[in-house]
Amino acid sequence: GVCGLAGSLRVLVALRRTSRRAGAGARPSLIARQLAGTLARSTALAVVASLLVWATSGALAVAGARDLLQARSLTDLTGAHHASPSPVGPTVSGVRGVVIGDSRVARLGGPIAPDASGEDVACARSTDSLARQIGAAIGDEVLNLACSGARITAGLRGPQQVGGLLVPPQIGRLQRVDEPAFVAVAVGPNDLEWTDLIRYCYAVPDCTDNFTAGEFRYRLAAFDRDYADLLADLATLPSHPRIVVVTSYDVLRPDARCSTARGPLQYPGLTPEEIQLLADRNAELNDVLIAGARRYGFDVVAPPLSPLCVPSTDGLGPDLQSLDDPHPFHPTGVGELRLTIPVVDRIGVPTGPPPG
């Protein structure tokens, strides 16, 4: 624009000078020839100036965008702000570690201590829970914050309504623990509504349909996002405890032929294909759990539990509760003990006094 304005002014000045020299009778052709050089120079100047400006702008844009070469998502471009749940409850000291999660580590179906609090009863925290088993193995106190039915959004990172009580977020309670050495975490099945998936497969002749497959993918993607927030909460704990993530387990093998595989008489039961489908989806859940834990350098433990319909070789009984038990597919006392062993192997047995 500046070059065009300057060229127009030069043309006006040149026209006035030419008209004065040539007089009123000057012919247009004569004026055009005299102004040809002026117009050519103005045009060249405008083009060169525009090219220089564009080249400079392009070079600055390329230089400023070098950091974007590593961007792979919208979060990489805009950044993200993480806010952990606020600390809640009184400060807890004198415990070596903490267990957070769902009914698998609260040990739903186990005995409740006679002096248990209302929250312990509502959350079904048994006397042979993972926290109690770890505490007995290492000879130290382990705090049990796990609660049956807990999800990441309602239980771990948000309050959970259970048994007529509003249980505070487990992460908020965890932040009040004075320098725990380790935290064991068990999440996933409740977030995916795993019970609904199993019931559906029991109730229909074939649950390998596209609708439930799409629903599972949707739930898994939502869990992946919530799980990332949970891992960030654990990674920012001030004492930087050792984090042990417990994966999910298969409850049946495709060749299972026992009553648990057949299910109630009014339902078709589980076919080998449906059992394999559940195993594949469980593997996808574990892939998310493992990938997230490894991203933060956390430990991962796979529960060494034998599926149902597999005879016990050591005479201790099954590791999982069957359909005939009050809480099918949850660990038995023996199963919880088996789960304790690899967790203790990761955290180690302390040699000094407990922190605090």
C-alpha atoms as one frame of an Amber mdcrd trajectory, in Angstrom:
protein
   0.000   0.000   0.000   2.814   2.433   0.848   4.596   1.645  -2.417   1.380
   2.136  -4.400   0.712   5.503  -2.716   4.276   6.653  -3.366   4.036   5.580
  -7.011   0.729   7.454  -7.436   2.240  10.647  -6.013   5.222  10.360  -8.331
   2.876   9.926 -11.309   0.931  13.053 -10.329   4.130  15.079  -9.942   5.452
  13.814 -13.274   2.184  14.639 -15.035   2.244  18.185 -13.719   5.860  18.723
 -14.797   5.251  17.248 -18.245   2.150  19.348 -18.830   4.061  22.513 -17.902
   6.954  21.729 -20.267   4.834  20.527 -23.175   2.094  23.143 -22.840  -1.610
  22.638 -23.092  -1.335  20.906 -26.424   0.714  18.007 -25.253  -0.503  14.729
 -26.704  -1.388  11.761 -24.439   1.054   9.499 -26.272   3.902  11.849 -25.490
   2.967  11.998 -21.826   2.707   8.166 -21.688   6.176   7.709 -23.128   7.666
  10.164 -20.680   5.968   8.442 -17.714   6.801   4.864 -18.784  10.110   4.826
 -16.914   8.531   6.260 -13.772   5.732   3.681 -13.789   8.159   0.798 -14.400
  10.414   1.854 -11.524   7.441   2.277  -9.151   6.049  -1.139 -10.094   9.404
  -2.846  -9.616   9.855  -1.142  -6.259   6.394  -2.240  -5.096   6.954  -5.863
  -6.161  10.408  -6.090  -4.590   9.216  -4.487  -1.347   6.237  -6.867  -1.134
   8.418  -9.932  -1.767  10.885  -8.842   0.903   8.098  -8.350   3.434   6.545
 -11.745   2.667   9.925 -13.490   2.787  10.725 -11.900   6.140   7.323 -12.849
   7.542   7.702 -16.440   6.316  11.179 -16.766   7.807   9.965 -15.450  11.164
   6.968 -17.858  11.094   9.192 -20.864  10.387  11.639 -19.857  13.112   8.852
 -19.351  15.626   7.154 -22.658  14.801  10.145 -24.927  15.352   8.873 -25.902
  18.792   5.651 -27.182  17.199   7.498 -30.013  15.473   7.107 -32.100  18.645
   3.375 -31.403  19.037   1.192 -34.490  18.641  -2.075 -33.339  20.233  -4.138
 -30.307  21.109  -2.795 -30.509  24.657   0.759 -30.208  23.298  -0.258 -27.023
  21.512  -2.291 -25.300  24.190  -0.937 -26.888  27.354  -2.977 -28.425  30.157
  -3.664 -27.537  33.757  -3.979 -30.343  36.295  -5.773 -29.816  39.593  -5.619
 -32.590  42.191  -8.442 -33.086  44.702  -8.030 -30.994  47.822  -6.651 -32.705
  50.946  -9.405 -33.850  53.279  -9.528 -35.281  56.769  -7.038 -35.312  59.628
  -3.324 -35.908  59.172  -2.372 -39.594  59.407   1.107 -40.591  60.530   2.828
 -43.803  61.525   1.774 -45.867  58.499   4.201 -47.431  56.075   1.928 -47.381
  53.040  -1.592 -46.942  51.679  -3.941 -49.033  49.520  -6.463 -47.224  47.325
  -8.913 -48.648  44.832 -12.041 -50.754  44.540 -13.674 -53.879  45.951 -10.948
 -56.217  44.728  -8.459 -54.824  47.248 -11.061 -53.879  49.873 -11.839 -57.645
  49.635 -15.580 -57.541  49.192 -17.078 -60.632  50.796 -14.496 -60.937  53.551
 -15.098 -60.623  57.298 -15.492 -57.130  58.765 -13.712 -56.286  62.004 -16.036
 -55.973  65.023 -14.695 -52.484  65.778 -14.920 -51.294  62.154 -16.083 -47.754
  61.534 -19.227 -46.934  59.610 -17.120 -46.051  56.586 -15.220 -49.364  56.780
 -18.515 -51.248  56.869 -20.000 -49.254  53.988 -16.862 -49.795  51.878 -16.695
 -53.515  52.827 -13.085 -53.272  54.031 -12.414 -56.752  55.328  -9.937 -58.048
  57.859  -8.117 -59.900  55.076  -8.000 -56.993  52.611  -4.870 -56.227  50.626
  -3.855 -53.545  53.115  -4.171 -55.944  56.063  -2.282 -58.678  54.211   0.559
 -56.345  53.234   0.749 -54.974  56.765   1.019 -58.492  58.179   3.708 -59.393
  55.635   5.947 -56.368  56.257   5.212 -55.958  59.945   3.976 -52.379  59.636
   0.728 -50.473  59.530  -0.852 -50.042  56.097  -3.800 -47.688  55.678  -6.782
 -49.083  53.759  -8.662 -46.397  51.790 -10.100 -48.772  49.161 -13.874 -48.821
  48.856 -16.199 -51.241  47.087 -17.745 -49.721  43.973 -15.105 -47.007  43.725
 -14.332 -45.424  40.389 -11.735 -42.829  39.561 -14.283 -40.029  39.263 -16.432
 -41.207  42.192 -14.254 -42.778  44.806 -10.626 -41.921  44.102 -10.709 -38.360
  42.722 -14.249 -37.486  43.795 -16.507 -38.348  46.734 -18.386 -41.642  46.668
 -21.912 -42.255  47.899 -22.031 -45.744  49.406 -24.095 -47.330  52.145 -25.809
 -44.067  52.996 -22.460 -42.345  53.572 -20.569 -39.827  51.488 -16.992 -41.126
  51.507 -14.341 -38.435  50.801 -12.055 -38.850  47.763  -9.336 -41.383  48.407
  -6.734 -39.103  46.834  -7.790 -36.300  49.167  -7.346 -38.629  52.153  -4.063
 -39.899  50.747  -2.684 -36.360  50.689  -3.163 -36.238  54.465  -0.949 -39.267
  55.028   2.458 -38.291  56.386   5.139 -39.499  53.958   3.919 -42.977  52.943
   6.618 -45.207  51.492   4.305 -46.823  48.938   0.787 -46.664  47.485  -0.942
 -49.684  45.921  -3.633 -48.830  43.361  -6.396 -51.012  41.881  -8.834 -49.398
  39.420 -10.544 -50.116  36.130 -13.430 -52.621  36.146 -15.928 -50.312  37.856
 -15.049 -47.467  35.486 -15.851 -49.736  32.537 -19.071 -51.061  34.125 -17.488
 -54.498  33.839 -20.353 -56.184  35.689 -22.798 -55.016  33.020 -20.622 -56.482
  30.273 -20.465 -59.845  32.016 -24.201 -59.922  32.705 -24.966 -59.096  29.094
 -22.761 -61.926  27.845 -24.493 -64.355  30.218 -27.944 -63.227  29.093 -27.628
 -63.340  25.285 -26.541 -66.158  22.966 -23.824 -63.979  21.410 -22.472 -60.741
  22.921 -19.866 -60.176  20.196 -21.940 -57.446  18.540 -20.860 -54.057  17.212
 -23.026 -52.069  19.619 -21.396 -53.389  22.795 -17.983 -53.216  21.117 -18.492
 -49.512  20.434 -19.783 -48.934  23.969 -16.696 -50.639  25.408 -14.381 -48.477
  23.276 -16.192 -45.369  24.481 -15.881 -46.385  28.127 -12.238 -47.352  27.706
 -11.405 -43.963  26.156 -13.130 -42.176  29.050 -11.256 -44.339  31.541  -7.965
 -43.548  29.816  -8.536 -39.818  30.370  -9.574 -40.275  34.007  -6.661 -42.631
  34.630  -4.231 -40.015  33.322  -5.559 -37.556  35.912  -5.182 -40.144  38.664
  -1.592 -40.895  37.676  -0.800 -37.185  37.705  -2.232 -36.979  41.242   0.006
 -39.819  42.374   3.069 -38.417  40.620   2.737 -35.078  42.411   2.489 -36.466
  45.951   5.032 -34.517  48.044   6.750 -37.588  49.510   7.069 -39.305  46.093
   6.091 -42.781  47.378   6.561 -45.922  45.348   3.424 -46.471  43.270   2.309
 -50.033  42.501  -0.530 -50.395  39.971  -2.478 -53.663  40.178  -3.880 -54.825
  36.837  -7.109 -56.725  36.227  -7.439 -60.504  35.916  -9.379 -63.066  33.868
 -12.073 -64.974  35.741 -12.539 -67.836  33.259 -10.695 -69.659  30.529 -12.312
 -70.234  27.118 -12.422 -73.996  27.780 -14.238 -73.587  31.126 -17.052 -76.109
  31.603 -18.082 -75.594  35.246 -21.346 -74.165  36.590 -19.924 -70.634  36.654
 -19.419 -70.727  32.890 -22.900 -72.113  32.312 -24.528 -69.510  34.551 -28.088
 -69.569  35.894 -30.461 -71.985  34.194 -32.658 -69.228  32.741 -29.741 -67.771
  30.761 -27.743 -69.144  27.811 -24.442 -68.836  29.729 -21.013 -68.055  28.361
 -19.713 -69.635  25.191 -15.973 -70.071  24.575 -16.143 -67.184  22.105 -17.743
 -64.903  24.692 -15.193 -65.843  27.348 -12.429 -65.061  24.859 -14.090 -61.725
  24.076 -14.101 -60.804  27.775 -10.464 -61.853  28.025  -9.540 -59.686  25.040
 -11.313 -56.674  26.515  -9.638 -57.278  29.856  -6.313 -57.300  28.021  -7.154
 -53.920  26.471  -7.879 -52.531  29.933  -4.560 -53.862  31.191  -2.746 -52.309
  28.232  -4.070 -48.900  29.314  -3.114 -49.533  32.949   0.396 -50.664  32.035
   1.070 -47.909  29.493   0.030 -45.185  31.922   2.063 -46.612  34.787   5.180
 -46.963  32.654   4.878 -43.387  31.457   5.379 -42.235  35.045   7.851 -44.946
  35.977   5.412 -46.684  38.335   5.518 -50.396  39.140   2.926 -52.803  37.734
   1.735 -56.041  39.328  -0.373 -58.688  37.579  -2.550 -60.618  40.065  -1.380
 -64.273  40.040  -4.931 -65.560  40.488  -6.175 -68.813  39.002  -9.419 -68.486
  36.986 -12.555 -70.242  38.084 -13.221 -73.803  36.919  -9.527 -74.614  37.458
  -8.942 -77.187  40.216  -6.822 -76.040  43.138  -3.489 -77.859  43.137  -2.375
 -76.802  46.611  -5.580 -77.593  48.481  -6.095 -74.005  49.613  -9.255 -73.512
  47.586 -10.188 -71.200  44.704  -8.699 -67.739  44.283 -11.985 -66.202  43.114
 -15.556 -66.321  44.334 -17.918 -68.205  42.017 -21.526 -67.522  41.054 -22.590
 -69.516  44.099 -20.850 -67.014  46.397 -22.307 -63.656  47.497 -19.841 -61.607
  45.433 -18.840 -63.493  42.272 -15.473 -62.920  40.611 -13.967 -61.081  43.590
 -10.863 -62.539  45.250 -11.295 -64.962  48.103  -9.111 -64.705  51.187  -6.649
 -67.056  49.503  -6.725 -65.005  46.326  -6.053 -61.786  48.251  -3.082 -63.469
  49.901  -1.724 -64.535  46.514  -2.114 -60.948  45.278  -0.203 -59.687  48.301
   2.944 -61.633  47.436   3.953 -59.791  44.219   3.002 -56.429  45.742   5.296
 -57.075  48.725   8.018 -58.198  46.316   7.842 -54.766  44.647   7.700 -52.609
  47.758  10.119 -54.725  49.779  10.147 -55.420  53.496  11.295 -52.354  55.465
  14.410 -52.575  57.624  13.907 -49.379  59.615  11.124 -47.842  61.670   8.006
 -46.634  59.846   8.013 -43.012  58.691   6.594 -40.420  61.054
